[in-house]
Amino acid sequence: MSQAAVIDGKAFAADLRARVGVAAAAFEAKAGRKAGLAVVLVGEDPASQVYVRNKGKQTVEAGMASFEHKLPADTTQADLIALVERLNADPAVDGILVQLPLPKHLDEQAVVERISPNKDVDGLTPTSTGRLALGLPGLVPCTPLGCLMLLKDRLGSLSGKEAVVIGRSILVGKPMAQLLLAESCTVTIAHSRTQNLPDVVRRADIVVAAVGRPEMVKADWIKPGATVIDVGINRVPAAEEGKTRLVGDVDYAGASSVAGAITPVPGGVGPMTIAVLLRNTLVAAHRNAGVALEDQAL
């Protein structure tokens, strides 16, 4: 039996970042300023610190301005919202990203709702969510948009294909389903309460797994030749004592013998998220400055 083609998200993301860099230089020449991304980090969560550092580094490498705001873990709701409002009013800032999760005493939804939809590069405000559901132009969550880019690069037209999205989060599952619907797929959103989940997944030409359960999706769940997008990033014990390794939500070794194409973990969807964040910031910058975006493929 042939092995599935590996969908190289790392290479695609590198190409996307390069195109963003070219477009960012053109924007700066027209607008007289760099496109700007502000990232807000509250507290000392180690994973969040790594994400924020990488976002800042890649923003600068793409020729855009990076504004990092690091706040103590005991920051009040009022102080955090006041910062968001200042960033909303700052003409140098085109995109605002509040790194989640926030400390438990803060209301994440209330904070997100205060971000201007014009600067909502995470695509999480009610306005952005509503525009996506209505099929109107707007800023879309980075990870599902990255998944869609990989699917279209691999398959071309998605029209008429049956897609199953496993997971219903506002970050991935729900927006992913909306994006696939907009491409004229027949879409099923499956989740922890779905009955006969393997049978549901087995119907799909496209499987997007985003549940956060290590290697839950087995080889015999996959329709032969299906395209599998694995959004999961899970740390599990490695063979060497005291070490861990990263795995997705799909049993990669097993599924690779059945699927037509599959994203690896790491190196699949992960690199796409920051690349699409940079793309969203650049799209927002053009809209905010009233400048036409030359590379319509972005």
N, C-alpha and C positions, 0 to 999 in steps of 0.2 A: 504494500500500500504506500502511495506517495505521501511525502511530508507536506504540510501546509506551507505556503509562502509566508515569510516573516514580514510583517508590516513595520518598516523602520521609522518609528516616530522621531527618533533622534535626528536622522538625516533630513526628514521633512521639516522638523522644527528649525534646524540650522538654515535651511533654504528660506523659510518664512522670515526668520530674523534678519537674514541678509536683505530680503526684499523690503522689509520694514525700515532697515537702515537707509536704503536708497531713497525711499519715500520720505523718511524723516528729514534727510538733507534737503530734499526739494521743498518740503514744508517750511523749513527754517529760512530758506532763500526767499520764499514768497511772503511769509508772515512776519519775518524779522525777529523771530524768537524760536526757541526750541519747543517742541511738544513736551509737556510736563506731567509726570506721574507722582502722586503723593501716596505713600504707604504709611499707615498708622499701626503701630504695634503696642499693645497694652500688656505689660507683665513680662515674664522671663521664660515663657514656654520654649524649650530648646528647639523643637521642630519648627515652630513659627519663626524663631530667630534665624534659622538656616534659610527658610523660604524668603524672608524679608531681605536677607543679605544677597541671595541669588537674584531676586527681583531688581534690587538696586544696581547690582553689577551689570546685569544684562540690559537694563534701561539705559545706562550710560554708554555701554558698548554699541547700542543701536543709535546713538546720537541724540538721545532725548535727555531732558533734565529729570533728575531723581530727587525727590524731597522725602526724607525719612523722619517720622515723628515717633519717638519712643517714649512711652508714658509708663509710670510706675503701676504696679499691679493694683494698688489701692485707689487709682484714679476714679473720680466720681462720674456718674452718668452725666451730670450737668457739664462737667469740664470736657468730657469726651465729645458731647454734642456741640459744645461751643467751638472746639477745634474743627469739627466737620463743617460747621457753618462758616468759619474763617476760610477754610479751603474751598468751599463752594463759591465764595466771593473773590477768591484770588485769581486774577486773569492769567497768571503763569501756570496754574494747575489745570490740566485738561482731564485727568483721571484721578479718582479717589478710591483707594482700596483699604478698607479696615480689615486687618488680618484676623480671621476667625480660627479657633474659638476665642471669645472674650472671657475674662474672669467671671466666675459664677454670679457675682453681685450686679453685673451689668446686663441690660436688656438688649440683646443683639438686634432683634427686629426693630426696636425703636431707633437704634443708632443707624441701621441700614436705611430706614425710611427717611432719614434726614439728609442723605446724600442726594445731591442734585441729579436727576435722571440724565442730564447732559454730561455728567462726569462719572456715571455709574459703570465703570469698566468691568465690574464683576457681574453686572446684569441682574442684580438681586432686588432692586427696588420694585415696589408694586407697579410703577409705571413701566419699567422695562419688562417685567413679567407679563403685564397686560398687553403690551405691544407685540411681544412674541406670540402670545395666544391668538391675537387678532391678525397676525401675519403682516404687521406693519414694521417699517425699518426701526431699528433700535439696537442697543448694546446687549449682547447675548453672553450668558455665562461661559467662561473661557474653556473649561474642560469639555463640555458637550460640543461646543463649536469646533474644538480641535478634533474630537472624534469624528464629526461630520466631514471635516476636511480630509482625514485619512480614508474614510469610506469612499468619498467621491473620487479621490485620487486612485484608489484601488479598483473601483467598480464602474466609474463613470456615472451614468444616470442611475438613480435609485428607484425610479418610478415603477410602481407595481410590486416591488419586493415586500416580502413579509418580514417585519422586524419585531423582535422581542427585546424590551429593555427590562432588565432585572434590577429593581431598585426604584424608589419613588421620591428621592430627596429633591429639595428645591435647587440644590447645587448641580445635580447631574441628571437624575432620572426623569423628572418632569420636563425640564427644558430639552433634554435629548429627544423625548417623545414628540414634543412640538416641532423640533427641527426636522425630524424624520417625516412627520405628517406633511410639513411644508414641501418636502421632496416627493410627495405622493406615494409614500410607503403605506402599507397596512400595518398599524402599530398596536402592539399589546404591551401594557405596562404590567409586569409581574412583580411579586413581592413576597414577603414572608408568609402571608396568608393565602397565597395562590394555591389552589388545589391541583394536584397532579403536575407540579412545576416541570419535571423533566419532559412530560408530554407536550406541554405548552412550548418549551424552548425548542423541542425537536422539530417544530413546524417552521422555524425561522430560517430565512435566507441570511439575515443579519442578526447577530446576538451582541448586545451591549450589556456587560456584566458590571454592576456598580452597587454591590451590597455590603462590601467590607467583611466578607467571610472567606478565609483562606481556602482556595482550591475547591470551592463548593460545586462549581459547574463541572461535571464529569464528561468524559469522552462520549459516553452513550447518550448524553443529552443533546449532542450536536448533530444536526442534519449533515450528511456527507456533502462537502463542498461549500458549506456556509462560511461567511466571513465573521470572525469573532473579534470584538473590541473589548479588551479587559481593562477596566478602569481601576480595579482594586490594587491597593498597595498595602500589604500586610507583612509584618515582621513575625517570623516563626523561628523556632530553634533550628540551628544548623547541625550537621553531623558532628562537627567539632564542638566539644563541650564549652559552654559559655559564649558561643558565637550565635549570631542570628543571620538569617537570609531573608530577602524580599521575595514574596510570591504574590500572585494576583488572586482574583476571585475564581479563576478558571484553572483547572488541572492542565497546565500547559503541555506537559509531556504527552498526556493521553489525548487531549483535544487536537494536538498537532498532527496526529495520525488520521484524523477524520475531516477536519476543517479544510477549506480551500485556502484561507489566509487567516492569520492571527497576529495580534500584537503581543510582543514579549513583555515581561515585567522583570527588571526595569528595562527602559529603552523604548517603550511603546507610547502610551498616552501621556505619561509623566512629563516628558520634555515639551509637549505641545501646550501645556497649560500656561507657562510663562510666555512662550512665543505668541500665543493668542492674546494674552494680556497686553503685550507690547502693541500688537495689531489693533486691539480695541482702543488703546490710548491714542494711537495715531489717528484712527477714524474719528474719535471724539474731538481731537485737536482740530482736524479739518472742519468739522461741523461747527465747533465753537468759534473758530476764526473766520468762518464763511469762505473757506478756500476749497476749491475742487480737488478731490483726490484723484491723481493721475492713474495709479495702478488700480483699476476697478476689480482686479482679481483678489485684492486684499479684502 
